[in-house]
Amino acid sequence: MGIEVRYVDLCKVCGKDLTDEEIELSFCKRARKPLSFEPLDSLLDEFKDFFEKSVGYPPRGIQVLWARRLLRKESFTAVAPTGIGKTTFGIIASIFLAKKGKKSYLIMPTSLLVQQARQLIEKFCIKVGIDCSFNSTDGAVNIGYYHGGVKGEEKELFIQLVSEEKFHILITTTQFLSKNFATLLKGKSFEFIFVDDVDAILKASKNVERILNLLGFEETEDGWKGEAKGTLMVSTATAKKGKKALLFKNLLGFDIGSAFYTARNITDIAIKSKDLNTIKKILRLMGKGGIIYTPSTEEAQEVYESLKGEFKIGIVTAKTKKDYESFKDGKLDYLVGTAYYYGTLVRGLDLPLRIRFCIFFGAPVLKVNIGDLSKVSVNLIKILAFVLREEEEIKPFLPFINNIERKKGKLEGLIKAIQRILSRKEKIHLKDIVLRENEIIFPDIRSYIQGSGRTSRLFPSGLTKGASFLLEGDEEILEAFIKKAQFYEINFCSMEDVDWDKLKEEMERTRDLQSIQERKELIEPLLFVVESPTKAKQIARFFGSPSIKVIDGGVIVYEVPTAEHVLFITATLGHITDLISDEGFHGIEVVGEKRFIPIYSSIKRCKDCSYQFTNRRQNCPKCGSDKIDDAKSRIEALRKLAKDCGNVVIGTDPDSEGEKIAWDIKNLLSGLAKIWRAEFHEVTKKAIKDALSNLREISESLVKAQVLRRIEDRWIGFSLTEKLWERFNDFNLSAGRAQTPVLGWIIERALENKERKKIAILKEYDLILENVEKEDIELEIELLESIEEKRTPLPPYTTDVLLRDANFILKFSTVETMRLAQDLFERGLITYHRTDSTRVSDVGLDVARQYLKEEFKPREWAQEGAHECIRPTRPLDTHTLQRYIHETILQVEGLNYRHFALYDLIFRRFMASQASPYTVKLHRYRIKYDGKEIKEERIVSASGKPLELYKWMVWIKQPLPEGKRKVTVEIREIPKASLYTQSDIIQLMKERKIGRPSTYSTILEKLFLREYIKEKKNRVYPTYRGRMIYYYLLKNYLTFVSEERTKNLEMKMDAVESGKADFLNILRELYQEVKNIH
C-alpha cells in the first residue's frame, strides 16, 4: 500500500490542497481537469499542428520545448546538436506568428542563408496554404528580405516595406543590422527575433545593444530600462562572448553558453614519430576529409608545401581562409592549420559530414621559459610550486600558497626558488609535465579536445565517429600528454590496436545522411533535478560549457547537450516540503486512529533571520519580516521545466532523505512528465552517465522510513517541547528523542569528571602508574616478548569514524566536518559522506591501483551493498588536486584550506586501506613497583606504506629499559574520567545505536544550539540549562526519552527502511504512546 499524503495549497490546477488520490490519477477533482492542464496547451497544439503541416512530420521534443518558451515569451539559447532543426524552427515560428499579425526578425550570418530562409518560407507557406509576398504588400504574410544580391527596384521596395513597417517577417544578414540599424530599424519592435549565428552578433558588441532595442529596451544614463516585448532565440557561441553578452543574462534571464561540449566518439591513436611520411601514410589509409594541426603557422606552411603536390590540400591561417570554403564545397580533401585553442580550425570549423579524422603534427603544448616567470600569471607560479612541492626550497612557501599574491615578498622569493631549481642540470621527473633546463612544457589537452572534436559531432541520431592521430617524436612529451589525457577520459591506442575496416565503416555509417535524417529521436530534452546548485553546476560542466537560464523565482537551470539528451539541470535547494504545524495532530491527519495522513506544505524561510516554517502566512513568525523565500516558487519552476522536457530524472542524495525529496518531486510533478530516479554515490562524469543508464523507480520503503522518522520526531519532539515551554516559559527550549540520551551521557561523564584519582607519571619512560603514594619508588621492568608482525591497515572511513578523526586530528567540530564533506561531495572530490559501509567498489579499487601501483593490495572490506565507504573519486593527493584546480583541469570553486585538510585525511586513510600490510615491532613487558605488578604492551617501531600515508594508525613509544632501578615519579591528582570530546560522543552514538550517519552531527548541533552543552579546549560539558531540562524530562517522560526506547525505535525504523516491518503498524503503536503525553 502507498503512502497517503496531502500537500497544502500545492495543486497546480486549482491552487488548493493536492491529495494522493489526485496524484495517482493525475487529475484535479475540484477543477475537474488533468494536473497537466495549462491555458497555453491549445495554442501549443495549434503550433505543433502547423509545424507538422509545414514540414511533413511533428516537431521533435526539443522543438516543442522551444515552442513553449516562445509562446510564454521567454528568451533562450537553443542548446541542441547540429542538424536538429534550429533554423527550421525559427522560420516556422515566424510564419506562425505572422498568421497572428505579429512581427519577426530572422538574422542570418551570410547572404546565402538569407536566400535559403526565403526559399524555405515560400515552401512552407505553400504547404499550409498561406499567400505570402516578398518585398511587397500583396500577400497575407509579407516578407522583407535583403542580402548583397538584392538591387535596384527590389531594394527600394524592401526599404519602403521596412520603413512603413508593413512586413510580418524580416530576413537580413548580421551585417545589414550593423549598417542600417540607425536609418531603418531603430525604434521598431519585434515579437520574435531569431539569431542563426550568435558569433556574428557578438563580434560587433553594438549588435547586442541593437537587438535589445528591437525587443523594447532603451539605454539611458542610469542603464537599460524597459521590459522585453518579444522573444529572442539564439544559438550557442563558439568564440569568446565578451562583456556585452552579459546584457542578455541581466535583461532577458539567459546566458548564451558555449558550443564546447565534451561528448565525443573518437578513436585516439598515438604515434611516436613526427615526420611527413607518417602523415602521407595516414592520408592514404583514411581517405578524404582530414584536418592537420601544426604547432605554428611556419610548420603549417611547410606541411602544406610538402603535401600539395600529392594531395588536394589547402591551408587556413589568420591571414588566409579562402581554402576553407573550397574544403567545405568538396573541392579540397584536406586542410592544414595551427592547433591554437581559439584558432579557426580548432574552434570555428563545424563541418561534421566532411571532417572524418585529424592529425596533430606534434602534440599541442604550452611552453614557459624560466626567465619569463616574473611576467607569467600568479596562477602559473602556484601550479609550479605544487609541481615542485618536494623540493626543500619550495616547502617554506607552501603554507602561503593559496594567497601568495597578497604577500609580494613571498611571491618574489618563490619565483626565485623556482628559477634556481629549474636552472639546475639534473632532470626532475614528473608524470604529466615536462621540466627541462630553463623550460617548462605543459600538455595542452584543451586544444587537443577542441581540435579532435571537429571529427565527432552531435546529431539528433547520435555522435558521428571520428579518429585523431597524435604524432610526437619527443618521448617525454608524448608520455606526459598521454598521462594527462587520461584524466579527461581520453585513452590512446597504437596503430596496431586499431581495426581499420571497422573504424572506417562506423565513420561512414554515422555520416550517412539518410540515417541522420530518420525520425528516430535519440536525443531528447531531460530535466535532471538535484538538491544543490553546486552539484547542478558541477554535473553540467562534465558535458561542456552550459548555457544558463534563470526562470521564475530565480531558479537557475544549466542547459547542455550530451550524446543521449539535452540536459536541463537544476536544484531544489534541499527539501521543498515539510509537515505543517497548525493542522491535524502536529501535522498529521489521524482518521479513526487507523489512517495517518501527513500534511505537507512548501517550506518557507525568512530572508532576514533564516527562520524556517511551513504555516500559511506571508510574514516570519519569529521576526515579522515579509521577505520570505517560499519553496513553492521552485515547485512551480520545476513543473514548468517538467512539462517543457517531458522527461524527468531525480538525482538527489542516495539515502532516505534524498529519496523523500525525490518522492515529493514526483508527486508534485504528477501528470507533467515521465519520472525516474537516478542513484549515484559520487559526482563524477562516469557515475552520472552510469546512473542515467540505470534509472530506477523511487523506493517506497526508503520514503516510508523517512516519513516515519519525521512524524516520530514531530510527535515526540513537538509534544515534549510544548511541555518544556509550559513548565519553563521559555520558547527557545526544545526536546528530541535522540538528543536526550546523548545529553544524559554528557551529564553523567561530567559527574564522573568531578571524582579524582591519583596517578604517577614517569615522563622519561612515557609511563603512567596507578595507586602510587610516594614519589621515590623501585621499578623492575622485564621484557617478556619481542614480536615483529605484519598488520592489515585500517579500513576506509565511514561517517562516524570520519567525524571522530576530524575532531581528534584536525580539531573540527562534527557540524563543520559534515559541511566540509558535503562541499567535497558536491564538487565531485569524494564519494557520498553519509554512510556506515566500508565497502570499496571496483571503481574505488581502480582509483587506489592508479595511485599506489606496486604497493597496491586490493581490499573490498565489506560485502556488496547499496553504499560505499568515503573515499576520493580520483587518484589525486592534496597537492596534485590543488594544482589541477589551479590549472583548471578540475573546475572546482569555493574551497579553502580546511576543505583540503579534510580531503587530505580522507585520501590518506583510503589509500592506506588499500596498501600492502605494514610491519610493527611489539614489546610486551612485566612491570613491578611498590608491591604491585602490571603488564604493558607497546609498539616500539613500525614501517610500511600505510603508515607513510596515515600515521595515526599506531602510536609508537620508546622501548623500556630492563632491570631494577630507583626512580622518582610525579604524583598528580586527575579526574577519574575525562570529559567527552565530540569524537568520543560520536563513537558512543555508533556503539549504542543512537542516531544514524546522517544525524550524528545534527544531534550534537541541536544540543549546542539550545545551549544545553558547551565546549572548552575540545571537551564537551553540560550547562545548568542542559542539566535542568534533562532531569525534568527524565523525571516526567522517561518512557519516551530513555536510551533503550530510542534504540528500539531506531531498529524498527531501520526495519521499515529494509522492507521488513509495516509502516502503518509502527505509526499506530507510536500514536498510542504519544497520546499519553497530553
Backbone hydrogen bonds, N-H to C=O, Kabsch-Sander energy under -0.5 kcal/mol:
donor,donor_aa,acceptor,acceptor_aa,energy
4,E,2,G,-0.6
6,R,598,P,-1.9
7,Y,18,L,-3.0
8,V,6,R,-0.6
8,V,600,Y,-3.5
10,L,7,Y,-1.1
11,C,16,K,-2.7
15,G,11,C,-1.4
18,L,7,Y,-2.6
20,D,5,V,-1.5
23,I,19,T,-2.1
24,E,20,D,-2.5
25,L,21,E,-2.0
26,S,22,E,-1.4
27,F,22,E,-1.8
28,C,33,K,-3.2
29,K,27,F,-0.6
32,R,28,C,-1.1
33,K,28,C,-1.1
35,L,26,S,-1.9
37,F,34,P,-1.9
41,D,38,E,-1.9
42,S,39,P,-0.5
44,L,40,L,-2.4
45,D,41,D,-2.8
46,E,42,S,-1.8
47,F,43,L,-2.1
48,K,44,L,-2.9
49,D,45,D,-2.4
50,F,46,E,-2.3
51,F,47,F,-3.0
52,E,48,K,-2.4
53,K,49,D,-2.2
54,S,50,F,-1.8
55,V,51,F,-2.5
56,G,52,E,-2.3
64,V,60,R,-2.2
65,L,61,G,-1.8
66,W,62,I,-2.0
67,A,63,Q,-2.2
68,R,64,V,-2.3
69,R,65,L,-2.0
70,L,66,W,-2.7
71,L,67,A,-2.8
72,R,68,R,-1.6
73,K,70,L,-1.3
74,E,69,R,-3.1
75,S,73,K,-0.5
76,F,232,L,-2.5
78,A,234,V,-3.6
79,V,77,T,-1.4
80,A,78,A,-0.9
82,T,458,L,-1.2
84,I,81,P,-1.4
89,F,85,G,-2.0
90,G,86,K,-2.5
91,I,87,T,-2.4
92,I,88,T,-2.5
93,A,89,F,-3.0
94,S,90,G,-1.7
95,I,91,I,-1.9
96,F,92,I,-2.7
97,L,93,A,-2.4
98,A,94,S,-2.0
99,K,95,I,-2.0
100,K,96,F,-0.6
100,K,97,L,-0.8
101,G,98,A,-2.2
102,K,97,L,-2.5
104,S,168,H,-2.5
105,Y,192,F,-2.4
106,L,170,L,-3.4
107,I,105,Y,-0.6
107,I,194,F,-3.2
108,M,106,L,-0.6
108,M,172,T,-2.9
114,V,110,T,-1.4
115,Q,111,S,-2.3
116,Q,112,L,-2.3
117,A,113,L,-2.3
118,R,114,V,-2.2
119,Q,115,Q,-2.3
120,L,116,Q,-2.4
121,I,117,A,-2.5
122,E,118,R,-2.1
123,K,119,Q,-2.5
124,F,120,L,-3.0
125,C,121,I,-2.6
126,I,122,E,-2.0
127,K,123,K,-1.8
128,V,124,F,-1.9
129,G,125,C,-0.6
129,G,126,I,-0.8
130,I,125,C,-3.1
132,C,130,I,-0.8
133,S,141,V,-2.2
135,N,143,I,-3.4
140,A,131,D,-2.0
141,V,131,D,-1.9
143,I,133,S,-3.2
144,G,142,N,-0.5
144,G,169,I,-3.1
145,Y,143,I,-0.6
146,Y,171,I,-2.2
150,V,147,H,-1.9
151,K,149,G,-0.6
154,E,151,K,-0.9
155,K,151,K,-1.3
156,E,152,G,-1.9
157,L,153,E,-2.6
158,F,154,E,-2.2
159,I,155,K,-2.4
160,Q,156,E,-2.5
161,L,157,L,-2.6
162,V,158,F,-2.3
163,S,159,I,-2.8
164,E,160,Q,-2.6
165,E,162,V,-1.0
166,K,161,L,-2.2
168,H,142,N,-3.3
169,I,142,N,-1.9
170,L,104,S,-2.2
171,I,144,G,-3.0
172,T,106,L,-1.9
174,T,108,M,-1.5
177,L,173,T,-1.4
178,S,174,T,-1.9
179,K,175,Q,-2.4
180,N,176,F,-2.8
181,F,177,L,-1.0
184,L,180,N,-2.7
185,L,180,N,-1.1
185,L,181,F,-1.0
186,K,181,F,-3.0
188,K,185,L,-2.3
190,F,214,L,-2.1
191,E,103,K,-1.9
192,F,103,K,-1.3
193,I,231,T,-2.9
194,F,105,Y,-2.9
195,V,193,I,-0.5
195,V,233,M,-2.9
196,D,107,I,-2.5
196,D,194,F,-0.7
200,A,197,D,-0.8
201,I,197,D,-0.8
202,L,198,V,-2.6
203,K,199,D,-1.9
204,A,200,A,-0.7
204,A,201,I,-0.6
205,S,203,K,-0.7
207,N,204,A,-2.5
208,V,205,S,-1.1
209,E,205,S,-1.0
210,R,206,K,-2.3
211,I,207,N,-2.4
212,L,208,V,-2.1
213,N,209,E,-2.1
214,L,210,R,-1.9
215,L,211,I,-1.1
216,G,213,N,-1.1
217,F,212,L,-2.4
218,E,225,K,-2.2
220,T,223,G,-2.6
223,G,220,T,-1.6
225,K,218,E,-3.2
229,K,215,L,-3.5
230,G,215,L,-0.6
231,T,191,E,-2.4
233,M,193,I,-2.6
234,V,76,F,-1.8
235,S,195,V,-0.7
237,A,257,G,-1.6
245,A,242,G,-0.7
246,L,243,K,-1.8
247,L,244,K,-1.9
248,F,245,A,-1.0
249,K,245,A,-0.8
250,N,246,L,-2.7
251,L,247,L,-2.8
252,L,247,L,-0.5
252,L,248,F,-2.0
253,G,249,K,-0.9
254,F,248,F,-1.1
255,D,548,I,-4.2
258,S,545,S,-1.6
259,A,237,A,-3.9
261,Y,259,A,-0.9
262,T,543,F,-1.1
263,A,543,F,-0.5
267,T,466,G,-2.1
268,D,266,I,-0.7
269,I,267,T,-0.5
269,I,468,S,-3.1
270,A,493,C,-2.5
271,I,470,L,-3.0
273,S,271,I,-2.3
278,T,275,D,-0.6
279,I,275,D,-1.2
280,K,276,L,-2.4
281,K,277,N,-2.3
282,I,278,T,-2.2
283,L,279,I,-2.6
284,R,280,K,-2.3
285,L,281,K,-2.0
286,M,282,I,-2.9
287,G,283,L,-2.0
289,G,333,D,-1.6
290,G,333,D,-1.5
291,I,357,F,-1.5
292,I,335,L,-2.9
293,Y,291,I,-0.5
293,Y,359,I,-3.5
294,T,337,G,-2.4
300,A,296,S,-1.9
301,Q,297,T,-2.3
302,E,298,E,-2.1
303,V,299,E,-2.7
304,Y,300,A,-2.4
305,E,301,Q,-2.6
306,S,302,E,-2.0
307,L,303,V,-1.7
308,K,304,Y,-2.2
310,E,307,L,-1.3
311,F,307,L,-2.6
313,I,311,F,-1.6
314,G,334,Y,-2.3
316,V,336,V,-2.4
317,T,320,T,-2.6
323,D,315,I,-0.5
324,Y,321,K,-1.3
325,E,321,K,-0.6
325,E,322,K,-0.6
326,S,322,K,-1.1
327,F,323,D,-2.5
328,K,324,Y,-2.5
329,D,325,E,-2.2
330,G,327,F,-1.2
331,K,326,S,-2.4
332,L,326,S,-1.2
333,D,312,K,-2.6
334,Y,312,K,-1.7
335,L,290,G,-1.7
336,V,314,G,-1.7
337,G,292,I,-2.4
339,A,294,T,-2.1
343,G,340,Y,-2.0
347,R,343,G,-2.6
348,G,343,G,-0.9
348,G,344,T,-0.6
350,D,348,G,-0.6
354,R,351,L,-0.9
355,I,351,L,-2.6
356,R,289,G,-3.0
356,R,354,R,-0.7
357,F,289,G,-1.8
358,C,467,A,-1.9
359,I,291,I,-2.8
360,F,469,F,-3.5
361,F,293,Y,-3.2
361,F,359,I,-0.8
362,G,360,F,-1.9
362,G,471,L,-1.7
366,L,442,F,-2.8
368,V,440,I,-2.5
370,I,438,N,-1.6
372,D,369,N,-2.2
373,L,370,I,-1.3
375,K,372,D,-2.0
376,V,372,D,-0.8
376,V,373,L,-0.6
381,I,377,S,-1.4
382,K,378,V,-2.3
383,I,379,N,-2.2
384,L,380,L,-2.4
385,A,381,I,-2.1
386,F,382,K,-2.2
387,V,383,I,-2.2
388,L,384,L,-2.3
389,R,386,F,-1.1
391,E,388,L,-2.1
394,I,391,E,-1.4
395,K,391,E,-1.5
397,F,394,I,-2.0
398,L,394,I,-0.8
398,L,395,K,-0.9
400,F,397,F,-1.4
401,I,398,L,-1.4
403,N,400,F,-0.8
404,I,401,I,-1.1
406,R,403,N,-1.9
407,K,404,I,-1.5
408,K,406,R,-0.6
411,L,407,K,-2.5
412,E,408,K,-2.5
413,G,409,G,-2.2
414,L,410,K,-2.6
415,I,411,L,-2.4
416,K,412,E,-2.1
417,A,413,G,-2.1
418,I,414,L,-2.5
419,Q,415,I,-2.3
420,R,416,K,-2.4
421,I,417,A,-2.2
422,L,418,I,-2.4
423,S,419,Q,-1.1
424,R,420,R,-0.6
424,R,421,I,-0.9
428,I,435,L,-0.5
429,H,427,K,-0.6
430,L,428,I,-0.6
434,V,441,I,-2.5
435,L,428,I,-0.5
435,L,433,I,-0.6
436,R,434,V,-0.6
436,R,439,E,-3.0
438,N,422,L,-1.7
439,E,436,R,-2.5
440,I,368,V,-2.4
441,I,434,V,-2.9
442,F,366,L,-3.1
444,D,364,P,-2.9
445,I,443,P,-1.2
448,Y,444,D,-1.4
449,I,445,I,-2.9
450,Q,446,R,-2.5
451,G,447,S,-2.9
452,S,448,Y,-2.9
453,G,449,I,-1.7
454,R,451,G,-1.3
455,T,452,S,-2.0
456,S,453,G,-1.1
459,F,457,R,-0.5
459,F,462,G,-2.8
462,G,459,F,-1.9
464,T,457,R,-2.3
466,G,265,N,-2.3
467,A,356,R,-1.1
468,S,267,T,-2.5
469,F,358,C,-2.5
470,L,269,I,-3.3
470,L,468,S,-0.5
471,L,360,F,-2.7
471,L,469,F,-0.7
472,E,271,I,-2.3
472,E,470,L,-0.6
475,E,473,G,-0.8
478,L,474,D,-2.6
479,E,475,E,-2.6
480,A,476,E,-2.1
481,F,477,I,-2.5
482,I,478,L,-2.5
483,K,479,E,-2.3
484,K,480,A,-2.4
485,A,481,F,-2.3
486,Q,482,I,-1.2
487,F,483,K,-0.6
487,F,484,K,-1.1
488,Y,484,K,-0.5
488,Y,485,A,-1.3
489,E,486,Q,-1.8
490,I,485,A,-2.0
491,N,489,E,-0.6
492,F,490,I,-0.6
493,C,268,D,-2.3
497,D,494,S,-1.0
498,V,495,M,-1.2
500,W,498,V,-1.1
503,L,499,D,-2.5
504,K,500,W,-2.6
505,E,501,D,-2.1
506,E,502,K,-2.1
507,M,503,L,-2.0
508,E,504,K,-2.0
509,R,505,E,-2.5
510,T,506,E,-2.4
511,R,507,M,-0.6
511,R,508,E,-0.8
512,D,509,R,-1.0
516,I,512,D,-2.1
517,Q,513,L,-2.2
518,E,514,Q,-0.5
518,E,515,S,-0.6
522,L,460,P,-1.2
522,L,520,K,-0.8
523,I,460,P,-1.2
524,E,522,L,-0.8
524,E,564,E,-1.1
526,L,566,V,-2.5
527,L,647,N,-2.9
528,F,526,L,-0.5
528,F,568,F,-2.8
529,V,527,L,-0.6
529,V,649,V,-2.7
530,V,570,T,-2.4
536,A,532,S,-2.3
537,K,533,P,-2.5
538,Q,534,T,-2.5
539,I,535,K,-2.5
540,A,536,A,-2.2
541,R,537,K,-1.9
542,F,538,Q,-0.9
542,F,539,I,-0.8
543,F,539,I,-0.5
543,F,540,A,-1.4
544,G,541,R,-1.0
545,S,260,F,-2.4
547,S,559,E,-2.6
548,I,255,D,-0.7
549,K,557,V,-2.5
550,V,253,G,-3.3
551,I,549,K,-0.6
551,I,555,V,-3.0
554,G,551,I,-1.3
555,V,551,I,-1.1
555,V,552,D,-1.0
557,V,549,K,-2.7
558,Y,569,I,-2.9
559,E,547,S,-3.1
559,E,557,V,-0.5
560,V,558,Y,-0.5
560,V,567,L,-2.1
562,T,565,H,-3.9
566,V,524,E,-2.0
567,L,560,V,-2.8
567,L,565,H,-0.7
568,F,526,L,-2.7
569,I,558,Y,-3.2
569,I,567,L,-0.6
570,T,528,F,-2.1
572,T,530,V,-2.0
573,L,531,E,-2.6
574,G,531,E,-0.5
578,D,601,S,-2.0
580,I,599,I,-2.7
585,F,588,I,-3.3
586,H,584,G,-1.3
587,G,583,E,-2.2
589,E,597,I,-3.0
590,V,588,I,-0.6
591,V,589,E,-0.6
591,V,595,R,-2.9
592,G,590,V,-0.7
594,K,591,V,-1.8
595,R,591,V,-2.2
597,I,589,E,-2.9
599,I,587,G,-2.8
600,Y,6,R,-3.1
600,Y,598,P,-0.7
601,S,578,D,-2.5
603,I,576,I,-1.9
604,K,613,F,-3.2
605,R,629,D,-2.2
606,C,611,Y,-2.8
607,K,627,K,-3.0
610,S,606,C,-1.6
613,F,604,K,-2.5
617,R,615,N,-1.3
620,C,625,S,-2.9
624,G,620,C,-1.6
628,I,626,D,-1.3
629,D,605,R,-3.0
630,D,628,I,-0.8
631,A,603,I,-2.7
631,A,629,D,-0.5
633,S,630,D,-1.9
635,I,631,A,-2.2
636,E,632,K,-2.5
637,A,633,S,-1.9
638,L,634,R,-2.6
639,R,635,I,-2.2
640,K,636,E,-2.2
641,L,637,A,-2.5
642,A,638,L,-2.9
643,K,639,R,-2.4
644,D,640,K,-2.1
645,C,641,L,-2.7
646,G,642,A,-3.1
648,V,674,K,-3.0
649,V,527,L,-3.2
650,I,676,W,-2.3
651,G,529,V,-3.5
651,G,649,V,-0.6
655,D,653,D,-2.0
659,E,655,D,-2.4
660,K,656,S,-2.0
661,I,657,E,-2.0
662,A,658,G,-2.1
663,W,659,E,-2.4
664,D,660,K,-2.6
665,I,661,I,-2.4
666,K,662,A,-2.6
667,N,663,W,-2.6
668,L,664,D,-2.8
669,L,665,I,-1.5
670,S,667,N,-1.2
672,L,669,L,-2.2
673,A,669,L,-0.6
674,K,646,G,-2.3
676,W,648,V,-2.3
677,R,696,R,-2.9
678,A,650,I,-2.5
683,V,830,I,-0.5
684,T,682,E,-1.4
688,I,684,T,-2.5
689,K,685,K,-2.6
690,D,686,K,-2.7
691,A,687,A,-2.3
692,L,688,I,-2.4
693,S,689,K,-1.1
694,N,690,D,-0.7
694,N,691,A,-0.8
696,R,677,R,-2.6
700,E,698,I,-0.7
703,V,699,S,-1.8
704,K,700,E,-3.0
705,A,701,S,-2.0
706,Q,702,L,-1.9
707,V,703,V,-2.9
708,L,704,K,-2.8
709,R,705,A,-2.4
710,R,706,Q,-2.6
711,I,707,V,-2.7
712,E,708,L,-2.9
713,D,709,R,-2.6
714,R,710,R,-2.4
715,W,711,I,-3.6
716,I,712,E,-2.5
717,G,712,E,-0.6
717,G,713,D,-1.7
718,F,714,R,-2.3
719,S,714,R,-0.5
719,S,715,W,-1.7
720,L,716,I,-2.7
721,T,717,G,-2.4
722,E,718,F,-2.6
723,K,719,S,-1.5
724,L,720,L,-2.0
725,W,721,T,-2.5
726,E,722,E,-2.3
727,R,723,K,-2.5
728,F,724,L,-3.0
729,N,725,W,-1.8
733,L,730,D,-1.3
740,T,736,G,-1.8
742,V,738,A,-1.2
743,L,739,Q,-2.5
744,G,740,T,-2.2
745,W,741,P,-2.0
746,I,742,V,-1.8
747,I,743,L,-2.1
748,E,744,G,-2.8
749,R,745,W,-2.6
750,A,746,I,-1.7
751,L,747,I,-1.8
752,E,748,E,-2.2
753,N,749,R,-2.2
754,K,750,A,-0.7
754,K,751,L,-1.0
755,E,751,L,-0.6
755,E,752,E,-1.1
757,K,974,I,-2.7
759,I,972,R,-2.6
760,A,769,L,-3.6
761,I,970,E,-2.4
762,L,767,L,-2.9
763,K,761,I,-0.6
765,Y,762,L,-1.3
766,D,762,L,-0.7
766,D,763,K,-1.1
767,L,762,L,-1.8
769,L,760,A,-3.0
771,N,758,K,-1.0
777,I,775,E,-0.6
777,I,967,V,-2.4
779,L,965,R,-3.3
780,E,928,K,-2.7
781,I,963,G,-2.2
782,E,926,R,-2.6
784,L,782,E,-0.8
784,L,924,R,-2.7
785,E,924,R,-1.5
787,I,922,L,-3.0
789,E,787,I,-0.5
789,E,920,V,-2.4
791,R,918,Y,-3.2
797,Y,870,I,-0.7
799,T,835,T,-2.9
802,L,798,T,-2.4
803,L,799,T,-2.6
804,R,800,D,-2.1
805,D,801,V,-2.8
806,A,802,L,-2.9
807,N,803,L,-1.7
808,F,804,R,-2.6
809,I,805,D,-3.7
810,L,805,D,-0.8
810,L,806,A,-0.7
812,F,806,A,-2.3
817,T,813,S,-2.5
818,M,814,T,-2.2
819,R,815,V,-2.0
820,L,816,E,-2.9
821,A,817,T,-2.8
822,Q,818,M,-2.3
823,D,819,R,-2.1
824,L,820,L,-2.4
825,F,821,A,-2.6
826,E,822,Q,-2.8
827,R,823,D,-1.6
828,G,825,F,-1.9
829,L,824,L,-2.8
830,I,824,L,-0.9
831,T,871,R,-2.2
832,Y,681,H,-2.7
835,T,833,H,-0.8
840,V,860,E,-1.6
841,S,839,R,-0.5
845,L,841,S,-2.4
846,D,842,D,-2.0
847,V,843,V,-1.9
848,A,844,G,-2.1
849,R,845,L,-2.5
850,Q,846,D,-2.2
851,Y,847,V,-1.3
852,L,848,A,-3.2
853,K,849,R,-1.9
855,E,852,L,-2.1
856,F,853,K,-1.8
857,K,914,Q,-3.6
862,A,860,E,-1.6
869,C,839,R,-3.0
870,I,797,Y,-2.6
871,R,869,C,-0.6
873,T,829,L,-1.9
876,L,874,R,-1.9
877,D,875,P,-0.5
881,L,877,D,-2.7
882,Q,878,T,-2.5
883,R,879,H,-2.3
884,Y,880,T,-2.7
885,I,881,L,-1.9
886,H,882,Q,-2.3
887,E,883,R,-2.3
888,T,885,I,-1.1
889,I,884,Y,-1.7
890,L,884,Y,-1.8
891,Q,889,I,-0.6
892,V,890,L,-1.3
899,H,896,N,-0.5
900,F,896,N,-1.9
901,A,897,Y,-2.0
902,L,898,R,-2.1
903,Y,899,H,-2.8
904,D,900,F,-2.6
905,L,901,A,-1.7
906,I,902,L,-2.4
907,F,903,Y,-3.1
908,R,904,D,-2.7
909,R,905,L,-2.4
910,F,906,I,-2.3
911,M,907,F,-2.7
912,A,908,R,-2.4
913,S,909,R,-1.7
914,Q,910,F,-0.7
914,Q,911,M,-0.9
915,A,912,A,-1.4
916,S,855,E,-1.4
918,Y,791,R,-2.0
919,T,943,S,-2.9
920,V,789,E,-2.5
921,K,941,S,-3.0
922,L,787,I,-3.8
922,L,920,V,-0.6
923,H,938,R,-2.8
924,R,785,E,-2.6
925,Y,936,E,-3.4
926,R,782,E,-2.6
927,I,934,I,-3.3
928,K,780,E,-2.8
929,Y,932,K,-2.4
930,D,778,E,-0.8
932,K,929,Y,-2.8
934,I,927,I,-2.8
936,E,925,Y,-1.9
938,R,923,H,-2.5
939,I,955,W,-0.6
940,V,921,K,-2.5
940,V,938,R,-0.6
941,S,921,K,-1.1
943,S,919,T,-2.5
947,L,944,G,-0.7
948,E,944,G,-1.5
949,L,945,K,-2.0
950,Y,946,P,-3.0
953,M,950,Y,-1.1
954,V,951,K,-0.9
956,I,954,V,-0.6
957,K,939,I,-2.9
963,G,781,I,-2.8
965,R,779,L,-2.0
967,V,777,I,-2.8
969,V,775,E,-3.1
969,V,967,V,-0.5
970,E,761,I,-2.2
971,I,969,V,-0.6
972,R,759,I,-2.8
974,I,757,K,-3.0
974,I,972,R,-0.6
976,K,752,E,-0.6
976,K,755,E,-3.1
985,I,981,T,-1.9
986,I,982,Q,-2.2
987,Q,983,S,-2.0
988,L,984,D,-2.2
989,M,985,I,-2.5
990,K,986,I,-2.2
991,E,987,Q,-2.6
992,R,988,L,-3.1
993,K,989,M,-0.5
993,K,990,K,-0.7
994,I,989,M,-2.3
995,G,993,K,-0.6
999,T,996,R,-2.1
1000,Y,996,R,-1.5
1003,I,999,T,-2.7
1004,L,1000,Y,-1.5
1005,E,1001,S,-2.6
1006,K,1002,T,-2.4
1007,L,1003,I,-1.6
1008,F,1004,L,-2.3
1009,L,1005,E,-2.9
1010,R,1006,K,-2.3
1011,E,1008,F,-1.3
1012,Y,1007,L,-2.4
1013,I,1007,L,-1.2
1014,K,1021,Y,-2.6
1016,K,1019,R,-2.7
1019,R,1016,K,-1.7
1020,V,980,Y,-3.5
1021,Y,1014,K,-2.5
1023,T,1012,Y,-2.3
1027,R,1023,T,-2.3
1028,M,1024,Y,-2.5
1029,I,1025,R,-2.2
1030,Y,1026,G,-2.5
1031,Y,1027,R,-2.5
1032,Y,1028,M,-1.7
1033,L,1029,I,-2.4
1034,L,1030,Y,-2.6
1035,K,1031,Y,-2.2
1036,N,1032,Y,-2.1
1037,Y,1033,L,-2.9
1040,F,1037,Y,-1.4
1041,V,1037,Y,-1.2
1042,S,1038,L,-1.3
1046,T,1042,S,-2.3
1047,K,1043,E,-2.5
1048,N,1044,E,-2.4
1049,L,1045,R,-2.5
1050,E,1046,T,-2.2
1051,M,1047,K,-2.0
1052,K,1048,N,-2.0
1053,M,1049,L,-2.3
1054,D,1050,E,-2.2
1055,A,1051,M,-1.9
1056,V,1052,K,-1.8
1057,E,1053,M,-2.0
1058,S,1054,D,-1.9
1059,G,1056,V,-1.3
1060,K,1055,A,-3.0
1061,A,1055,A,-1.0
1063,F,1061,A,-0.5
1066,I,1062,D,-1.8
1067,L,1063,F,-1.8
1068,R,1064,L,-2.6
1069,E,1065,N,-2.3
1070,L,1066,I,-2.6
1071,Y,1067,L,-2.6
1072,Q,1068,R,-2.3
1073,E,1069,E,-1.7
1074,V,1070,L,-2.8
1075,K,1071,Y,-2.2
1076,N,1073,E,-1.2
1077,I,1074,V,-2.1
1078,H,1074,V,-0.5
1078,H,1075,K,-1.2
